[in-house]
Amino acid sequence: MPEDESIASIIDEAVKRLRTQEAEARKKETELKAQRDEIMRQKTDLDSLEQRLREKEDALRQRESAVDQKSEDIKKREAFVHDRSARLEAKEVEVSKLDQHSRAMMANAEAREKEASEQFSQISAQQNEVAQKKKAMLEREDQLRKSEEELQRIVEQMSSRRDALIARERALGEEEATVRRDRERLSEDAKKLLERQKDMLSKVAAPSPAKTEPAAEAQTTLSEDEMLCPNCRTVISKDAVMCYACGQKIREEAAPVAEAAAEESSEDEEISCPNCKTMISRDALMCYACGANVKDATAKAEAHAGTEEDEKASGVKRPQIFVKKIVKKKTV
């Protein structure tokens, strides 16, 4: 029994040892795994570091090549700068020569400037003379312009006077035509009156039985150009001045009325010339009798009226001037 217990205890201890060893082995395995993982991580880090180093090495090589190229460029630039400095030295020599030449040119320019100033003073004096001559020419042109305006005004007055004369001739022609028509009408009326007188004489020679109704019969046979005498009821012309049968005056009362109407119409259509007092049209620019400008003459007349009022106020009397009034003939 004690042997079995010892074997069992040995086995137990062996099992415990195996278990502890197994646990240690597992622990070591986990540690190895952790170490392996750490090694793998370090390996990846080393690989990445190696790659970075390679990249840096490539960059350094590129930089070295760029530095070599820059050094070559610098050598070329040094050669170019050397050539340029040589050129600049040559240009400095040329600039010094040009400076000497420019100084000589400046001396010549100063001399020419003095001559130009003298010439400018001469030109200014000539310009003053030209300005004076131009001023005299302008004054002469003003005088010529004023004379031209005066001539134009005279021509306008002459043209307006000519137009007034032409209008007057036309009015006279129209008056002559109306007079001719009136004469023809009067001759026709005289012929009609003679025929009427012959008829009336024949009727008077032959006694009519109905004497009480002559006015009614005459009224029925009257034409547009005939009328009855207000005294004897004889048929006469409307334009007759008096009755040829009884001698009664017909136009004695109508004449003053016609003259008054004609005077009123003439006063409305005509005015008197302020210069010669001739009756002219209200729209006329010049008087056809004396040729005066109506507006200017009106202004002078108003000024004269003002002076007369001043003289009346002051008590000084001027001699009276009598002007003959020419009345324009008006057709009725």
Order of alpha helices (4+ residues) and beta strands (2+ residues): alpha-alpha-beta-beta-alpha-beta-beta-alpha
